[in-house]
């Protein structure tokens, strides 16, 4: 079996499982946030079970409309605070955590080999740590609250074999955009995508999280990477105990639906153009595209590694007049680290605004919205129509380096060209 099948077999107490098989899996951890949580709470109350099956396995995080920008949002927050208190759940309030997909692994709620579900489509991010993680609906979350179980159809697996060394200013974000551009938004529907190969072995946890985060953008049920020493180093001191990593490796004779090969050696920065994540082009082919906003953050690229890269590009430069640059660290931990490293000073000196750790403009939140006719280049994961404000606005997706460079020039820009000019 491959790693996904091994995890699902263990979770369903079976010796082995096969693609297409329906299983009843035990859930190791479930997460809800302020947008999906209230609906889950409402559905759970209708079920009529007084207590959650295991209050140690439920995490509630406020991150989408944070801080509350309306009475409605404040009421939703109040609902989740009360539910977390009544059920004695692990709860991360405003200012206590950050974006859910960053907070979950930071706080030790993600363990290799576990089954994690979240009422958010980008829960697949946790596959970067060798767990089976996938998004579910709010009513499904309510059922998990009550039973601790959920059924799955075992997905077939596409093996993504990645080789080669990245050129300067080319990142895992560029890689996943290139993959989605090749696969299409429907190229992996209800399939597992297993990222492997020499490039992945050398990749940081932050980069791995970016890959798995966007697996869902090609329809995948989950993205996953075998845990290794890089995984161990990140999780040490965060999780209570480490599982046997050897047991979580895909067997040499594991069966895959197919294998897709990628070589990053000659890859240049990529851009997903409006209004689909698979409308991907090398930055050199997008033409002269002016922007009004640049956003660095989100559960895709708001980690310290991303902020360091953006700061490297912005240091000693200024955001172009007429461009709004927003920087949003993915968590309070990342915010504090960026502050200690002097990155905040670089951003503010460049003319960017640094906001508190939250989802921000990624889901049309209450900051950084676009007006009709405006364009934004963003490190987030989706560029659908109306995703960031007006339905008449345009959103381009790129890496932190490309976004930072574009903020300086006022148009979509390859960050390598700024070095050349300097």
Helices and strands as residue ranges (DSSP letters): H 3-11, E 22-26, E 29-33, H 37-47, G 55-57, E 58-61, H 71-87, E 90-92, H 100-106, E 115-118, G 121-129, E 132-135, H 138-147, E 149-153, E 157-163, H 172-183, E 192-196, H 198-202, H 205-213, G 214-218, E 222-224, H 229-235, G 245-248, E 258-263, E 270-272, E 280-282, G 283-285, E 293-296, H 298-301, H 304-314, E 324-328, H 332-340, H 343-350, E 353-355, G 360-363, E 375-378, E 394-397, H 400-409, H 415-421
